[in-house]
C-alpha cells in the first residue's frame, strides 16, 4: 500500500513496474539539482557534496594528463532508446586496449568539483582527479595499458531517464554498455569492471546478465541484498540509503528505496529483484570484504554464491578506501587484470582462493592474509556458549536452572561474559539462539554485539580509520523472527515475509546470524555478548548508519533448561599442533 503522502506530492511519482509475473508500484523521488563548481563553492563548506556536483556537458577529446587522453561525454545508447554518457580515459597513441568500467550513481568527474580531491583514510594526491569515486584511477591504469570508463548510469548527471537503484534494470543497462564498449575502435574487445562499495554492487548485477564481452570483475566491498543489509537489517528500518539517493544529482527522478521500504516492509518481488543472481556469474572474480563494514555480508554471500571456478576473496580489517588505493593491493589487482584482460600468464592462479586477516586489538592483526581454501573454513568447530541470566555469564555447560533478566531496551544494556581458557580464534559466522518476552508492548528490537575485554575488564577495540569499532554485530525485530527452513544451523536466516507480534509475557524463541567476522581472543581475555535495544557506537563516526528501533514496556531474556539460549561460535583450531607448538 502506497502511503498517501507519496501520491499527492509532486516531488514523487509512481511507476508500475513488472518483477517477474508481478506488477508493483515503484516510488520515485525528484533528484537533487545538479550543481556547478561555482554553485558548490558558493555553499557553506558543510553543505557541499561531491555527488551533487555535475560538470558542464562538453563533448570533446583532450589531454587529461601526460600520456593520457579523455573522450569526454561520449553518448552510449541503451536498448530502450535512453542515452547515457561516459568519460573514456585511454593511454595516448596506444591502439585498442582492454577497458575497466566503473558503474555507479556517484558522478563521473567528482574530483572536478573540489580544489583537492581526497578520500577518507587515503593520503593526499594518492588518487588523481580523473578518478571516479571508489573506482579505478586513470592516473595509474592508463599508464599500464588499460582504458578506464567512468559511467553515469541512466538519470545521473546528464544521462537521460530516471535513475534506478540496484536491481536487474541496472544489470541490463550495464550489459548494453559492455557490449557497446567492446565494439569501439579504442577497445580490444575485452571489458572488466572494478570498484568498491556502490561501484562494487553494480558489477554482480551486470555480470549476472552475462554480457559476452565482460571478461572479469573485481567487486571490492559489495552489498548484495538491499533489504537485508541496508533497508531492513534484521527487519529494523534503516536509513543508510538516504545518504546515496539524497545526494546524487540529475534532472529526473530516482527510485526511492526508503519510500519503498515504508510501502512494502515485507520481503517481496521488488526486494528480490535487488538481490543479484550470483549463480549466473561464471567469470573470474576477485572479491574483498572488510570485517567491520556493512558490505561484509553481501561480499561473502556473493563469493559463496557465484559459480566461477576462478574466484578469490581477501578479507581485511581496514576500511574500504585505504584498502582500495593501497599500493600493494593495486599491484595485485593489476596482476588479476593482466591475467584475465590481457591473457598474461603471470601465475595469478597461485594466489590462495581465500585470505583472511585475523584481527586482534586496535590496529594490530594477529594474522595478515592467511591463506585458506574456502569460507566458511572447513575445519570450523561450532561450539556453544550457554547464557545464564542469573549471573550474566556464558559457559560451555548449560545452566542447571531457569532464570530471567528484565531490562528496558530503550536505555539498558545486557552483558554476558565468558573468560576464554585457551587461545580462541573465531572466524566465520557467529550465531545466537535465545528466548525473549515483553510486557506492556507487542514487539522488540534487539541489537547484538560481540566484544573483547582485557584482564582488567576494559574493552579492547578494533580500530578502523583510527577509530574504535563496536565489534561483531547483528540485529533483529522479533516480530520478524520467522526462520527460513532452508537456512543452515550455523547461519540461521529470516524470511522477512510475515509479522508475528509477541503476546504479553509469552517467551518466544529466535535466532540471528552475525555478519562474518574474524578475531583472536588470548587466554584470559573475555568474550562479551552485548544486547541492547539500540545501536551503540561512539559519536562522530563518519558513516551515516542510522536505524529506527521501536521498543516499549519491559523486555525479558530467558535462559535455562526450558529456554536454551546460547551463542554459537565458529572456533578455529590450529592447523597443526605438536609438543606445545601451534601453527595457525
Secondary structure, DSSP 4 states (H G I P E B T S, - for coil): ---HHHHS-TTEEEEEEEETTEEEEEEEEEPBPPB-HHHHHHS-GGG--TTTB-PPP--EEEEEETTEEEEEEEEEE-TTS-EEEEEEEEETT--SEEEEEEEESS-TTGGGGSSS---TTS-TTSS-TTPPTTS--HHHHGGGTEEEEEEE-TTSBT--SPBP-SSHHHHHHHHHHHHHHHTSTTEEEEEEEEEETHHHHHHHHHHTT--TTEEEEEEES----HIIIIITGGGS-B-TTHHHHTT-BBSSEEE-HHHHHHH--S--HHHHTTS--GGG--SEEEEEEETTSTTHHHHHHHHHH---SSEEEEEESS-HHHHHH-HHHHHHHHHHHHHHHS-----GGGS-SEEEEEEEEBTEEEEEEEEESSSS-TTEEEEEEEEETTTTEEESSPPSS-EEEEE-TTT-EEEEEEE-SS-EEEEE--EEEEEEEEESSS--EEEEEEEEE-TTS-B-PEEETTEEE--EEEEEEGGG-PBPTTSBTTB--B--S---PPPTT--EEEEEEPPPEEEEE-TT-EEEEEEESS----TT-SS---B-----SEEEEEESTTS--EEEEEEE--SEEETTEEE-
